[in-house]
Amino acid sequence: MNRTAERHAVEDLRHSGLLALLLMVLEWTCPSLPSPLRPICDLRVLNHFIKEAQDAEAAMKSCRDGCTLSQSVSIPQTRVDFDVWEKKNAMEKAQEVQCGLWLLQQGLSLLRSSVTNAALHGHIDNLVRNVLSIKAVLRSLNIPEYTPPASSAGLESTWRASTAADLLQVHVNFLRGKVRLLLTDAKACQQDVS
């Protein structure tokens, strides 16, 4: 892929993320606009973020030079025990997802500073923007932000990733699992059945 094609691909990724964010902002500022689904509850936006995360993971797997993580990072566990998840209250679920997003954001920021491959920078920047967009969606659903501890060493439900591929795989799985579950369970996103 030549530099011009890479530049256009990065611009396309930026525009698609901006479009998703614009849809969410329009919903917040003009809630009376007719729409079949509220954009913040429309899982197609999350599916788009998942697709972009999968694209970044694929790009990382094919990368040969300048694509390593400089040190291991704490990442959220992605396995969901549905019996345990269903017993948690909404606040516990929200805090677990917000903590996971914070950990992923920290890990992606470290990855961005570690990677020297220019093509991957665009993917990583896009993933960081998508995490920020998801956090904005959660705020719009009145889900409180996560307040990180002084040290991530004592966090529960985490493990360590020592490779960029592990970090990006966890990112994809976390979006597909716990983030999706939280969004589909949000009261604002429940369909009226009355």
Rosetta silent file (secondary structure, phi, psi, omega in degrees, C-alpha in Angstrom):
SEQUENCE: MNRTAERHAVEDLRHSGLLALLLMVLEWTCPSLPSPLRPICDLRVLNHFIKEAQDAEAAMKSCRDGCTLSQSVSIPQTRVDFDVWEKKNAMEKAQEVQCGLWLLQQGLSLLRSSVTNAALHGHIDNLVRNVLSIKAVLRSLNIPEYTPPASSAGLESTWRASTAADLLQVHVNFLRGKVRLLLTDAKACQQDVS
SCORE:     score description
SCORE:     0.000 S_00000001
   1 L     0.000  128.773 -178.934    0.000    0.000    0.000 S_00000001
   2 L   -82.479  171.423 -175.245    1.501    3.341   -0.985 S_00000001
   3 H   -61.518  -38.937  179.883    1.564    6.424    1.216 S_00000001
   4 H   -64.669  -43.794  178.667   -1.376    8.080   -0.579 S_00000001
   5 H   -64.264  -40.317  177.020   -3.541    4.995   -0.161 S_00000001
   6 H   -61.610  -44.075 -179.140   -2.542    4.762    3.520 S_00000001
   7 H   -62.019  -43.030  179.300   -3.422    8.417    4.038 S_00000001
   8 H   -66.372  -38.260  178.698   -6.831    7.927    2.395 S_00000001
   9 H   -63.784  -42.198  178.310   -7.497    4.814    4.472 S_00000001
  10 H   -65.168  -41.667  178.481   -6.695    6.706    7.688 S_00000001
  11 H   -63.578  -40.185  177.679   -8.921    9.606    6.590 S_00000001
  12 H   -61.786  -41.990  178.215  -11.780    7.170    5.865 S_00000001
  13 H   -62.599  -42.455  179.531  -11.375    5.657    9.350 S_00000001
  14 H   -63.132  -43.920 -178.390  -11.453    9.100   10.944 S_00000001
  15 H   -65.130  -38.717 -179.656  -14.558   10.103    8.993 S_00000001
  16 H   -66.655  -39.107  176.542  -16.455    6.938    9.913 S_00000001
  17 H   -67.265  -38.121  177.756  -15.698    7.475   13.606 S_00000001
  18 H   -67.196  -35.976  177.637  -16.706   11.112   13.346 S_00000001
  19 H   -63.340  -44.309  178.653  -19.968   10.118   11.663 S_00000001
  20 H   -62.001  -42.440  178.781  -20.821    7.763   14.520 S_00000001
  21 H   -66.215  -40.315  178.346  -20.014   10.471   17.054 S_00000001
  22 H   -60.741  -42.055  177.524  -22.065   13.029   15.098 S_00000001
  23 H   -59.610  -40.875  179.413  -25.074   10.709   15.167 S_00000001
  24 H   -66.970  -42.326 -179.532  -24.763   10.422   18.933 S_00000001
  25 H   -64.839  -41.774  177.791  -24.428   14.197   19.390 S_00000001
  26 H   -59.242  -38.675  178.270  -27.465   14.841   17.186 S_00000001
  27 H   -64.008  -39.355 -179.003  -29.485   12.518   19.373 S_00000001
  28 H   -69.808  -38.515 -174.424  -28.432   14.419   22.504 S_00000001
  29 H   -89.602  -24.835 -178.192  -29.141   17.869   21.037 S_00000001
  30 L  -132.766   65.797 -174.499  -32.215   17.064   18.929 S_00000001
  31 L   -67.124  -12.792 -178.201  -33.995   14.184   20.632 S_00000001
  32 L   -85.245   -6.319  177.780  -37.259   14.946   18.819 S_00000001
  33 L   -62.454  135.233  179.651  -35.846   14.015   15.405 S_00000001
  34 L   -66.435  130.941 -179.514  -37.623   10.928   14.111 S_00000001
  35 L  -154.954  135.528 -179.828  -35.356    7.921   14.362 S_00000001
  36 L   -64.661  -33.818  177.526  -36.109    4.213   14.571 S_00000001
  37 L  -136.094  143.848  172.941  -33.457    3.774   17.262 S_00000001
  38 L   -67.683  131.477 -177.534  -31.684    6.267   19.452 S_00000001
  39 L   -54.578  -33.046 -179.621  -28.104    6.350   18.148 S_00000001
  40 L   -69.864  -18.117  178.943  -26.727    5.801   21.620 S_00000001
  41 L  -105.285   -7.514 -177.930  -28.699    2.557   21.780 S_00000001
  42 L   -75.489  110.479 -175.970  -28.180    1.534   18.174 S_00000001
  43 H   -68.693   -9.328  175.564  -25.804   -1.404   18.332 S_00000001
  44 H   -64.070  -31.574  176.676  -24.759   -0.752   14.732 S_00000001
  45 H   -65.926  -46.811  177.398  -22.494    1.983   16.114 S_00000001
  46 H   -62.870  -40.769  177.775  -20.902   -0.487   18.530 S_00000001
  47 H   -60.013  -37.092  177.000  -20.651   -3.037   15.709 S_00000001
  48 H   -63.573  -43.232  178.118  -18.786   -0.424   13.669 S_00000001
  49 H   -63.745  -39.224  178.316  -16.348    0.098   16.563 S_00000001
  50 H   -64.417  -43.065  178.845  -15.895   -3.673   16.857 S_00000001
  51 H   -60.604  -43.255  178.555  -15.173   -3.938   13.128 S_00000001
  52 H   -65.494  -35.662  176.751  -12.549   -1.206   13.396 S_00000001
  53 H   -66.713  -39.158  177.316  -10.989   -2.995   16.379 S_00000001
  54 H   -65.831  -38.142  177.158  -10.884   -6.217   14.356 S_00000001
  55 H   -62.995  -41.555  178.231   -9.244   -4.346   11.472 S_00000001
  56 H   -65.012  -40.196  178.414   -6.598   -2.992   13.854 S_00000001
  57 H   -62.533  -42.978  179.224   -6.020   -6.475   15.252 S_00000001
  58 H   -64.743  -41.436  178.405   -5.562   -7.865   11.724 S_00000001
  59 H   -63.590  -38.309  179.420   -3.165   -5.047   10.830 S_00000001
  60 H   -66.586  -40.646 -179.258   -1.174   -5.736   13.988 S_00000001
  61 H   -65.547  -29.971 -179.536   -0.941   -9.451   13.205 S_00000001
  62 H   -90.425   -5.610 -179.223    0.441   -8.715    9.746 S_00000001
  63 L   -73.731  137.900 -178.864    2.901   -6.098   11.019 S_00000001
  64 L  -110.366  -33.538 -176.525    6.536   -7.154   10.942 S_00000001
  65 L  -129.215  140.413  173.910    8.503   -4.118   12.158 S_00000001
  66 L    70.685   33.661 -176.323    7.847   -1.444   14.764 S_00000001
  67 L  -132.822   40.443 -178.916    4.752   -3.017   16.251 S_00000001
  68 L  -109.897  157.497  175.563    5.631   -4.180   19.726 S_00000001
  69 L   -89.420  129.028 -173.548    4.373   -3.180   23.139 S_00000001
  70 L   -71.660  -25.345  177.623    7.204   -1.689   25.196 S_00000001
  71 L  -155.464  162.390 -179.779    5.966   -3.148   28.499 S_00000001
  72 L   -71.767  152.993 -177.790    3.118   -5.273   29.784 S_00000001
  73 E  -130.917  153.118  173.620   -0.155   -3.557   30.633 S_00000001
  74 E   -76.737  134.789  179.029   -3.153   -4.318   32.829 S_00000001
  75 E  -134.918  155.810 -178.907   -6.186   -5.279   30.785 S_00000001
  76 E   -74.749  150.886  171.875   -9.734   -6.256   31.712 S_00000001
  77 L   -74.604  140.205 -176.038  -10.834   -9.854   31.802 S_00000001
  78 L  -104.206  -14.945 -178.951  -13.261  -10.468   28.985 S_00000001
  79 L   -64.952  134.310  179.352  -14.810  -13.741   30.079 S_00000001
  80 L  -115.649  118.182  170.473  -18.428  -13.311   31.142 S_00000001
  81 L   -91.486  105.602 -171.900  -20.005  -15.700   33.611 S_00000001
  82 H   -62.368  -31.431  176.709  -23.635  -14.923   32.843 S_00000001
  83 H   -64.286  -44.058  179.171  -24.897  -16.185   36.204 S_00000001
  84 H   -68.612  -43.793 -178.400  -22.540  -13.819   38.011 S_00000001
  85 H   -59.874  -44.096 -178.382  -23.210  -10.961   35.555 S_00000001
  86 H   -66.689  -26.417  179.854  -26.985  -11.209   35.990 S_00000001
  87 H   -80.302  -16.931  179.708  -26.647  -11.076   39.786 S_00000001
  88 L   -75.257  147.385  174.992  -24.705   -7.807   39.644 S_00000001
  89 L   -81.458  170.301 -175.123  -26.629   -4.586   39.964 S_00000001
  90 H   -58.992  -37.630 -178.679  -26.502   -1.957   37.239 S_00000001
  91 H   -67.575  -40.529  178.005  -23.877    0.121   39.076 S_00000001
  92 H   -64.196  -41.980  177.614  -21.524   -2.858   39.491 S_00000001
  93 H   -63.004  -44.648 -179.041  -21.839   -3.703   35.793 S_00000001
  94 H   -62.030  -44.109 -179.844  -21.254   -0.075   34.838 S_00000001
  95 H   -65.220  -37.695  178.583  -18.164    0.211   37.018 S_00000001
  96 H   -64.195  -42.364  179.414  -16.718   -3.007   35.612 S_00000001
  97 H   -70.189  -44.373  179.842  -17.173   -1.767   32.040 S_00000001
  98 H   -62.366  -40.481  176.778  -15.908    1.738   32.800 S_00000001
  99 H   -62.144  -44.617  178.772  -12.838    0.289   34.537 S_00000001
 100 H   -61.101  -41.732  178.225  -12.227   -1.967   31.539 S_00000001
 101 H   -64.524  -39.507  178.312  -12.510    0.956   29.128 S_00000001
 102 H   -63.173  -44.329  178.683  -10.084    2.961   31.251 S_00000001
 103 H   -62.292  -42.873  178.957   -7.596    0.074   31.246 S_00000001
 104 H   -64.101  -40.539  177.731   -7.931   -0.317   27.478 S_00000001
 105 H   -61.634  -42.379  178.128   -7.428    3.401   26.964 S_00000001
 106 H   -63.322  -45.469 -179.689   -4.259    3.282   29.081 S_00000001
 107 H   -64.125  -41.413  179.291   -3.005    0.228   27.198 S_00000001
 108 H   -66.859  -35.985  177.371   -3.765    1.740   23.788 S_00000001
 109 H   -65.043  -41.683  176.616   -1.966    4.953   24.744 S_00000001
 110 H   -65.364  -41.197  178.406    1.126    2.963   25.737 S_00000001
 111 H   -61.674  -42.104 -179.620    0.864    0.958   22.524 S_00000001
 112 H   -59.659  -40.817 -179.448    0.641    4.158   20.489 S_00000001
 113 H   -76.860  -19.759 -179.493    3.860    5.445   22.050 S_00000001
 114 H   -86.301  -34.382 -174.437    5.580    2.048   21.586 S_00000001
 115 L   -77.474  133.891  176.488    4.663    1.427   17.959 S_00000001
 116 L  -107.261   -6.274  179.461    6.854    2.979   15.290 S_00000001
 117 L   -75.052  115.408 -175.212    4.876    1.612   12.338 S_00000001
 118 H   -61.955  -36.900 -178.829    3.084    4.631   10.818 S_00000001
 119 H   -63.720  -34.326  179.959    0.237    2.574    9.341 S_00000001
 120 H   -75.207  -25.885  179.351   -0.648    1.259   12.802 S_00000001
 121 H   -55.931  -43.162  179.321   -0.703    4.736   14.335 S_00000001
 122 H   -61.917  -42.826  178.076   -3.923    5.507   12.452 S_00000001
 123 H   -62.275  -46.972 -177.023   -5.562    2.311   13.668 S_00000001
 124 H   -65.831  -43.705  177.471   -4.534    2.910   17.272 S_00000001
 125 H   -57.860  -40.749  179.784   -5.620    6.572   17.202 S_00000001
 126 H   -64.727  -41.023  178.771   -8.982    5.440   15.873 S_00000001
 127 H   -63.745  -40.308  178.115   -9.375    2.861   18.658 S_00000001
 128 H   -62.968  -44.872  177.784   -8.626    5.495   21.292 S_00000001
 129 H   -60.249  -40.179  179.876  -11.245    7.815   19.750 S_00000001
 130 H   -65.642  -39.596  176.018  -13.752    4.964   19.732 S_00000001
 131 H   -61.645  -43.170  178.037  -13.134    4.227   23.420 S_00000001
 132 H   -62.815  -38.245  177.599  -13.708    7.917   24.166 S_00000001
 133 H   -64.908  -42.009  178.077  -16.918    7.818   22.117 S_00000001
 134 H   -63.288  -41.163  177.853  -18.160    4.783   24.033 S_00000001
 135 H   -62.605  -36.916  176.862  -17.393    6.550   27.301 S_00000001
 136 H   -65.924  -39.787  177.126  -19.413    9.551   26.044 S_00000001
 137 H   -61.586  -44.525 -179.889  -22.317    7.224   25.214 S_00000001
 138 H   -63.351  -39.134  175.897  -22.167    5.757   28.711 S_00000001
 139 H   -61.358  -40.824 -179.379  -22.187    9.265   30.213 S_00000001
 140 H   -66.388  -21.993  176.296  -25.266   10.090   28.123 S_00000001
 141 L   -91.054   12.645 -179.808  -26.944    7.040   29.644 S_00000001
 142 L    62.668   31.449  174.853  -26.173    8.469   33.112 S_00000001
 143 L   -93.329  118.360 -175.226  -23.550    5.821   33.758 S_00000001
 144 L   -62.828  148.535  177.762  -20.940    7.418   36.018 S_00000001
 145 L   -70.123  158.008  179.095  -17.352    7.676   34.859 S_00000001
 146 L   -85.147  133.153  174.363  -14.713    5.484   36.387 S_00000001
 147 L  -102.145  109.155 -175.461  -12.376    7.061   38.899 S_00000001
 148 L   -69.549  149.363  176.115   -9.068    5.231   38.585 S_00000001
 149 L   -74.651  170.937  178.369   -7.099    4.250   41.682 S_00000001
 150 L   -61.740  -31.663  179.489   -3.630    5.600   42.341 S_00000001
 151 L  -137.250  139.554  178.831   -2.229    2.302   41.065 S_00000001
 152 H   -82.847    2.242 -176.532   -3.764   -0.273   38.744 S_00000001
 153 H   -64.325  -33.484 -175.674   -1.894   -3.017   40.620 S_00000001
 154 H   -96.194   10.742 -178.246   -4.791   -3.771   42.968 S_00000001
 155 L   -69.823  139.299  176.447   -7.595   -3.822   40.410 S_00000001
 156 L   -84.090  162.925  175.822   -9.838   -6.877   40.413 S_00000001
 157 L    56.103   41.066  176.748  -10.820   -8.768   37.262 S_00000001
 158 E  -130.307  163.862  170.153   -7.690   -7.834   35.355 S_00000001
 159 E  -146.152 -178.043 -174.523   -4.726   -9.607   33.897 S_00000001
 160 E  -109.852  141.048  172.602   -1.574   -8.553   32.067 S_00000001
 161 E  -114.555  133.115 -179.969   -0.910   -8.379   28.342 S_00000001
 162 L  -110.695   -4.984  178.152    2.665   -8.396   27.179 S_00000001
 163 L  -125.800  154.074  177.445    2.037   -8.243   23.439 S_00000001
 164 H   -63.091  -38.118  179.945    0.206   -5.802   21.206 S_00000001
 165 H   -61.640  -41.523  177.440   -1.764   -8.683   19.689 S_00000001
 166 H   -62.586  -45.063 -179.848   -3.049   -9.714   23.135 S_00000001
 167 H   -59.323  -46.791 -177.483   -4.072   -6.142   23.939 S_00000001
 168 H   -70.805  -32.843  176.068   -5.981   -5.734   20.680 S_00000001
 169 H   -65.932  -42.178  177.389   -7.662   -9.137   21.003 S_00000001
 170 H   -64.006  -39.350  177.964   -8.869   -8.220   24.488 S_00000001
 171 H   -57.046  -49.722  179.424  -10.091   -4.874   23.132 S_00000001
 172 H   -59.893  -49.533 -176.354  -12.250   -6.643   20.520 S_00000001
 173 H   -65.386  -35.329  179.100  -13.574   -9.204   23.007 S_00000001
 174 H   -66.437  -41.911  177.391  -14.355   -6.586   25.653 S_00000001
 175 H   -64.575  -43.807 -177.905  -16.434   -4.567   23.168 S_00000001
 176 H   -68.881  -25.880 -175.441  -18.211   -7.705   21.932 S_00000001
 177 H  -101.305  -89.920 -170.030  -18.889   -8.912   25.467 S_00000001
 178 H   -67.147  -37.378  178.631  -19.249   -6.656   28.464 S_00000001
 179 H   -65.098  -45.782  179.132  -19.739   -3.346   26.618 S_00000001
 180 H   -60.760  -44.465  179.447  -22.492   -4.878   24.447 S_00000001
 181 H   -60.322  -43.745 -179.584  -24.161   -6.434   27.504 S_00000001
 182 H   -63.482  -44.525 -179.232  -24.108   -3.136   29.380 S_00000001
 183 H   -66.188  -41.290 -179.197  -25.578   -1.189   26.464 S_00000001
 184 H   -70.497  -24.416  178.575  -28.333   -3.711   25.769 S_00000001
 185 H   -88.184  -11.374 -176.658  -29.262   -3.748   29.472 S_00000001
 186 L   -61.237  134.072 -178.074  -29.339    0.062   29.830 S_00000001
 187 H   -57.190  -39.720 -178.735  -32.832    1.267   30.791 S_00000001
 188 H   -64.735  -19.924 -176.980  -32.747    4.039   28.195 S_00000001
 189 H  -100.173   -0.380  179.292  -32.168    1.423   25.496 S_00000001
 190 L   -76.317  135.432  177.880  -34.998   -0.904   26.483 S_00000001
 191 L   -72.980  137.793  175.068  -37.851   -1.031   23.967 S_00000001
 192 L   -69.815  127.731  179.356  -41.231    0.018   25.365 S_00000001
 193 L  -115.043   16.243 -177.859  -43.442   -3.043   25.466 S_00000001
 194 L   -83.040    0.000    0.000  -46.538   -1.430   26.963 S_00000001
